[in-house]
Amino acid sequence: MLFDGSIVGKVISCEKNEKLVWEWRQSSWAADAISTCMLTFKEDSPGCTTLSLEQTNIPKVRTLIRN
């Protein structure tokens, strides 16, 4: 739980030095709206790692910007 409960989630997969996957949602989203986020790590050379992020099932939400 983060930001006083406005973001909740759980880790669903963790592969050491390779991949981290978690599900999360904002409390303002519909109850069944859960996004999946995956980080993958690839060592290109010693001391140099590429990090890739893939996020799926992001609900469309109305954004209100006030000046």
N, C-alpha and C positions, 0 to 999 in steps of 0.2 A: 504494500500500500504506500503510495506516494502522495505528496501535496494534500495532506489532511484527508485522504481517502478519495480524492477526485480521480486518481489513476490506480487501478488494481490489476494484478496479473500474476502469472506463475511461469516458471521455467518448465518446459515440457521435454526438452532434450539438451544434453550437453555432451559433446565429444571433445575430449581434451585436445587442445591445440588445433582443432579443426572447425567446430561448429557449435553455436549456441542458438537455441530456438525458444521463444517464449510467446505466450498469449497475453494480451492485455486489452483493457478497455477504459474509456473515460466514463465517469459516472453519469455524464450528461447524454451518453449514447443510449440507444434502445437496449433493453436488457439482453437481447440475443445478439447484439453487435460486438463481436470479438475479433480483434486484429491479430494476425500472426506475424512475428518479426523474426528474421533469421540473419545472424551474423556468421559469415564464413571467413576463415583465416587461411591464407596461403603464403608460406614462406618462399619468397622469390630468391633470396640469397641470405646468408647469415646476417642477421641484424636488419633485414628488410622484409616486411610483411605487408601483403595486400589484404585489406579488409573490405569485404563486400556486404552490403545490407540489402535485404529484400523484405518488403513488407506487403502483406496481402490482406484482403477483406477490410479495407479502410472504408468506413461508412461515409456517405456524402452527408455533410452537415451544413447547415446554414451559417454563414459567417456574417457577423455584424460588426462593422468598424465605425466607431464614432470619432469625430474630429474634436 
